[in-house]
Amino acid sequence: MDRKKFVRTLGICVVGIPLASQVLQSCTSIYYANTSEEAGKITVAKSEFLNEKEKQRQFVLVTPRGTDFPISLYKMGEDDYVASLLKCTHRGCELNVGGNIYSCPCHGSEFTTTGEVLEGPAEQQLKTFKTTTDDQNIYIYFS
Ligand code: FES
C-alpha cells in the first residue's frame, strides 16, 4: 500500500469508528418492553426501565395487540410516565424516537415527549393514554 492510500485509509478509520459507535449506541437505545395486556390495560414492570447495565432507560416502546403503531412510554420523573401513540397526526406515518422528541420521517413534523406539536405540518397533538403506577408496575389504559 502506498503512503497516500495508507493515510486516506487511516483517516477513514479515525473518522468512521467514532461515527459507527454513535450509530450503534443510538440503535441500542430502542427497547421493546415485555408487557401483559388485559381488558384494555397494559402492564409494564418498572424493571423494564433498567437496561442490562442497571441504568435507567428514558423510555420503552410497547406494542399493544392488534395495533399497527407502538406506544412510547416515556419516564418524565419518579412515578410520572406519559404514554403516546407513535402515529403522526398529519397523515399517519410511524414516528421515530430520539433526542427527546418524536419526529416524523414522512413530512418532518416533530412532537414533544408529552405529545405536543413542536413543528408542523401536523397540527394536532399525539394521542396519549392515561397511566397509573404502583410499587412494581406502570399501567397504560389503552382503548
Ligand atoms: S405524516 Fe407526519 S408529517 Fe406528514
py3Dmol code that shows the C-alpha trace and the ligand (Angstrom):
import py3Dmol

protein = """\
ATOM      1  CA  MET A   1       0.000   0.000   0.000  1.00  0.00           C
ATOM      2  CA  ASP A   2       1.453   3.362  -0.954  1.00  0.00           C
ATOM      3  CA  ARG A   3       1.731   6.165   1.576  1.00  0.00           C
ATOM      4  CA  LYS A   4      -1.114   8.278   0.151  1.00  0.00           C
ATOM      5  CA  LYS A   5      -3.525   5.341   0.198  1.00  0.00           C
ATOM      6  CA  PHE A   6      -2.452   4.400   3.727  1.00  0.00           C
ATOM      7  CA  VAL A   7      -3.070   7.941   5.040  1.00  0.00           C
ATOM      8  CA  ARG A   8      -6.502   8.069   3.360  1.00  0.00           C
ATOM      9  CA  THR A   9      -7.481   4.680   4.827  1.00  0.00           C
ATOM     10  CA  LEU A  10      -6.269   5.733   8.266  1.00  0.00           C
ATOM     11  CA  GLY A  11      -8.339   8.941   8.017  1.00  0.00           C
ATOM     12  CA  ILE A  12     -11.482   6.982   7.173  1.00  0.00           C
ATOM     13  CA  CYS A  13     -10.907   4.711  10.162  1.00  0.00           C
ATOM     14  CA  VAL A  14     -10.247   7.631  12.543  1.00  0.00           C
ATOM     15  CA  VAL A  15     -13.482   9.354  11.480  1.00  0.00           C
ATOM     16  CA  GLY A  16     -15.529   6.228  10.811  1.00  0.00           C
ATOM     17  CA  ILE A  17     -15.055   4.309  14.048  1.00  0.00           C
ATOM     18  CA  PRO A  18     -16.463   7.005  16.374  1.00  0.00           C
ATOM     19  CA  LEU A  19     -19.401   7.622  13.995  1.00  0.00           C
ATOM     20  CA  ALA A  20     -20.186   3.917  13.781  1.00  0.00           C
ATOM     21  CA  SER A  21     -20.038   3.704  17.558  1.00  0.00           C
ATOM     22  CA  GLN A  22     -22.560   6.553  17.929  1.00  0.00           C
ATOM     23  CA  VAL A  23     -24.898   4.989  15.396  1.00  0.00           C
ATOM     24  CA  LEU A  24     -24.773   1.639  17.184  1.00  0.00           C
ATOM     25  CA  GLN A  25     -25.378   3.286  20.572  1.00  0.00           C
ATOM     26  CA  SER A  26     -28.452   5.081  19.239  1.00  0.00           C
ATOM     27  CA  CYS A  27     -29.770   1.785  17.820  1.00  0.00           C
ATOM     28  CA  THR A  28     -29.463   0.025  21.151  1.00  0.00           C
ATOM     29  CA  SER A  29     -31.485   2.729  22.935  1.00  0.00           C
ATOM     30  CA  ILE A  30     -34.743   1.483  21.368  1.00  0.00           C
ATOM     31  CA  TYR A  31     -36.163  -1.189  23.656  1.00  0.00           C
ATOM     32  CA  TYR A  32     -39.476  -3.007  23.283  1.00  0.00           C
ATOM     33  CA  ALA A  33     -40.740  -3.806  26.771  1.00  0.00           C
ATOM     34  CA  ASN A  34     -42.179  -7.114  27.879  1.00  0.00           C
ATOM     35  CA  THR A  35     -45.783  -6.476  28.793  1.00  0.00           C
ATOM     36  CA  SER A  36     -49.033  -8.153  29.679  1.00  0.00           C
ATOM     37  CA  GLU A  37     -52.388  -6.960  28.431  1.00  0.00           C
ATOM     38  CA  GLU A  38     -55.861  -7.492  29.779  1.00  0.00           C
ATOM     39  CA  ALA A  39     -59.144  -5.723  29.063  1.00  0.00           C
ATOM     40  CA  GLY A  40     -57.603  -2.557  27.649  1.00  0.00           C
ATOM     41  CA  LYS A  41     -54.950  -2.299  30.361  1.00  0.00           C
ATOM     42  CA  ILE A  42     -51.288  -2.863  29.540  1.00  0.00           C
ATOM     43  CA  THR A  43     -48.951  -3.695  32.407  1.00  0.00           C
ATOM     44  CA  VAL A  44     -45.260  -2.796  32.193  1.00  0.00           C
ATOM     45  CA  ALA A  45     -42.919  -3.712  35.051  1.00  0.00           C
ATOM     46  CA  LYS A  46     -40.865  -0.773  36.275  1.00  0.00           C
ATOM     47  CA  SER A  47     -37.827  -3.037  35.988  1.00  0.00           C
ATOM     48  CA  GLU A  48     -38.219  -2.806  32.185  1.00  0.00           C
ATOM     49  CA  PHE A  49     -36.765   0.695  32.519  1.00  0.00           C
ATOM     50  CA  LEU A  50     -33.450  -0.745  33.714  1.00  0.00           C
ATOM     51  CA  ASN A  51     -31.038  -1.722  30.968  1.00  0.00           C
ATOM     52  CA  GLU A  52     -28.549  -4.577  31.149  1.00  0.00           C
ATOM     53  CA  LYS A  53     -26.086  -2.272  32.949  1.00  0.00           C
ATOM     54  CA  GLU A  54     -28.749  -1.377  35.562  1.00  0.00           C
ATOM     55  CA  LYS A  55     -29.017   2.157  34.159  1.00  0.00           C
ATOM     56  CA  GLN A  56     -32.385   3.851  33.711  1.00  0.00           C
ATOM     57  CA  ARG A  57     -33.916   3.962  30.272  1.00  0.00           C
ATOM     58  CA  GLN A  58     -35.736   7.176  29.444  1.00  0.00           C
ATOM     59  CA  PHE A  59     -38.437   5.369  27.517  1.00  0.00           C
ATOM     60  CA  VAL A  60     -39.570   1.954  26.355  1.00  0.00           C
ATOM     61  CA  LEU A  61     -41.793   1.011  23.451  1.00  0.00           C
ATOM     62  CA  VAL A  62     -44.924  -1.057  23.918  1.00  0.00           C
ATOM     63  CA  THR A  63     -46.780  -2.894  21.159  1.00  0.00           C
ATOM     64  CA  PRO A  64     -50.433  -3.443  22.045  1.00  0.00           C
ATOM     65  CA  ARG A  65     -52.099  -6.488  20.474  1.00  0.00           C
ATOM     66  CA  GLY A  66     -53.887  -5.789  17.216  1.00  0.00           C
ATOM     67  CA  THR A  67     -52.394  -2.352  16.585  1.00  0.00           C
ATOM     68  CA  ASP A  68     -50.167  -1.080  13.810  1.00  0.00           C
ATOM     69  CA  PHE A  69     -48.338   1.527  15.888  1.00  0.00           C
ATOM     70  CA  PRO A  70     -46.278   1.236  19.076  1.00  0.00           C
ATOM     71  CA  ILE A  71     -46.821   3.292  22.183  1.00  0.00           C
ATOM     72  CA  SER A  72     -43.875   5.150  23.643  1.00  0.00           C
ATOM     73  CA  LEU A  73     -43.897   5.035  27.440  1.00  0.00           C
ATOM     74  CA  TYR A  74     -41.719   7.940  28.479  1.00  0.00           C
ATOM     75  CA  LYS A  75     -40.461   8.430  32.023  1.00  0.00           C
ATOM     76  CA  MET A  76     -40.858  12.103  32.917  1.00  0.00           C
ATOM     77  CA  GLY A  77     -39.932  11.726  36.601  1.00  0.00           C
ATOM     78  CA  GLU A  78     -40.321   9.443  39.591  1.00  0.00           C
ATOM     79  CA  ASP A  79     -43.692   7.702  39.029  1.00  0.00           C
ATOM     80  CA  ASP A  80     -44.531  10.118  36.207  1.00  0.00           C
ATOM     81  CA  TYR A  81     -44.983   8.487  32.799  1.00  0.00           C
ATOM     82  CA  VAL A  82     -46.536   9.616  29.519  1.00  0.00           C
ATOM     83  CA  ALA A  83     -47.830   7.046  27.022  1.00  0.00           C
ATOM     84  CA  SER A  84     -48.059   8.382  23.457  1.00  0.00           C
ATOM     85  CA  LEU A  85     -49.178   6.590  20.309  1.00  0.00           C
ATOM     86  CA  LEU A  86     -46.363   6.908  17.769  1.00  0.00           C
ATOM     87  CA  LYS A  87     -48.728   7.739  14.906  1.00  0.00           C
ATOM     88  CA  CYS A  88     -48.245  11.110  13.282  1.00  0.00           C
ATOM     89  CA  THR A  89     -51.413  13.209  13.375  1.00  0.00           C
ATOM     90  CA  HIS A  90     -50.665  14.675   9.950  1.00  0.00           C
ATOM     91  CA  ARG A  91     -51.102  11.647   7.660  1.00  0.00           C
ATOM     92  CA  GLY A  92     -50.448   8.708   9.929  1.00  0.00           C
ATOM     93  CA  CYS A  93     -46.789   7.744   9.495  1.00  0.00           C
ATOM     94  CA  GLU A  94     -44.999   5.977  12.352  1.00  0.00           C
ATOM     95  CA  LEU A  95     -42.848   8.375  14.358  1.00  0.00           C
ATOM     96  CA  ASN A  96     -39.199   7.964  15.278  1.00  0.00           C
ATOM     97  CA  VAL A  97     -37.975   8.448  18.829  1.00  0.00           C
ATOM     98  CA  GLY A  98     -34.717  10.230  19.557  1.00  0.00           C
ATOM     99  CA  GLY A  99     -33.201  13.314  21.115  1.00  0.00           C
ATOM    100  CA  ASN A 100     -36.185  13.754  23.479  1.00  0.00           C
ATOM    101  CA  ILE A 101     -38.606  14.329  20.594  1.00  0.00           C
ATOM    102  CA  TYR A 102     -40.757  12.258  18.284  1.00  0.00           C
ATOM    103  CA  SER A 103     -40.103  13.021  14.636  1.00  0.00           C
ATOM    104  CA  CYS A 104     -41.968  12.046  11.521  1.00  0.00           C
ATOM    105  CA  PRO A 105     -39.910  10.656   8.621  1.00  0.00           C
ATOM    106  CA  CYS A 106     -42.665  11.476   6.091  1.00  0.00           C
ATOM    107  CA  HIS A 107     -43.009  15.267   6.170  1.00  0.00           C
ATOM    108  CA  GLY A 108     -40.921  16.395   9.144  1.00  0.00           C
ATOM    109  CA  SER A 109     -43.415  17.028  11.944  1.00  0.00           C
ATOM    110  CA  GLU A 110     -41.981  16.939  15.442  1.00  0.00           C
ATOM    111  CA  PHE A 111     -43.652  16.369  18.803  1.00  0.00           C
ATOM    112  CA  THR A 112     -42.577  16.694  22.407  1.00  0.00           C
ATOM    113  CA  THR A 113     -42.466  13.615  24.626  1.00  0.00           C
ATOM    114  CA  THR A 114     -45.815  14.723  26.042  1.00  0.00           C
ATOM    115  CA  GLY A 115     -47.293  14.742  22.525  1.00  0.00           C
ATOM    116  CA  GLU A 116     -47.447  18.484  21.830  1.00  0.00           C
ATOM    117  CA  VAL A 117     -46.681  19.677  18.295  1.00  0.00           C
ATOM    118  CA  LEU A 118     -43.248  21.298  18.007  1.00  0.00           C
ATOM    119  CA  GLU A 119     -43.080  21.523  14.222  1.00  0.00           C
ATOM    120  CA  GLY A 120     -45.717  21.120  11.508  1.00  0.00           C
ATOM    121  CA  PRO A 121     -47.261  20.283   9.155  1.00  0.00           C
ATOM    122  CA  ALA A 122     -49.067  18.289  11.892  1.00  0.00           C
ATOM    123  CA  GLU A 123     -51.442  20.494  13.865  1.00  0.00           C
ATOM    124  CA  GLN A 124     -52.925  18.104  16.420  1.00  0.00           C
ATOM    125  CA  GLN A 125     -51.127  16.667  19.407  1.00  0.00           C
ATOM    126  CA  LEU A 126     -50.437  12.941  19.627  1.00  0.00           C
ATOM    127  CA  LYS A 127     -52.951  10.561  21.125  1.00  0.00           C
ATOM    128  CA  THR A 128     -51.926   9.852  24.709  1.00  0.00           C
ATOM    129  CA  PHE A 129     -53.228   7.329  27.221  1.00  0.00           C
ATOM    130  CA  LYS A 130     -53.850   7.561  30.937  1.00  0.00           C
ATOM    131  CA  THR A 131     -51.199   5.876  33.093  1.00  0.00           C
ATOM    132  CA  THR A 132     -51.083   4.862  36.747  1.00  0.00           C
ATOM    133  CA  THR A 133     -48.405   3.150  38.826  1.00  0.00           C
ATOM    134  CA  ASP A 134     -47.905   1.057  41.911  1.00  0.00           C
ATOM    135  CA  ASP A 135     -44.704  -0.195  43.555  1.00  0.00           C
ATOM    136  CA  GLN A 136     -43.916  -2.691  40.800  1.00  0.00           C
ATOM    137  CA  ASN A 137     -45.710  -1.671  37.626  1.00  0.00           C
ATOM    138  CA  ILE A 138     -46.892   1.012  35.263  1.00  0.00           C
ATOM    139  CA  TYR A 139     -50.382   0.597  33.781  1.00  0.00           C
ATOM    140  CA  ILE A 140     -51.429   2.056  30.451  1.00  0.00           C
ATOM    141  CA  TYR A 141     -55.164   2.334  29.878  1.00  0.00           C
ATOM    142  CA  PHE A 142     -55.386   1.550  26.209  1.00  0.00           C
ATOM    143  CA  SER A 143     -58.734   1.697  24.477  1.00  0.00           C
TER     144      SER A 143
END
"""
ligand_1 = """\
4
FES
S -47.348 12.144 8.101
Fe -46.096 13.008 9.626
S -45.629 14.977 8.909
Fe -46.900 14.127 7.374
"""
view = py3Dmol.view(width=600, height=400)
view.addModel(protein, "pdb")
view.setStyle({"model": 0}, {"cartoon": {"style": "trace"}})
view.addModel(ligand_1, "xyz")
view.setStyle({"model": 1}, {"stick": {}})
view.zoomTo()
view.show()
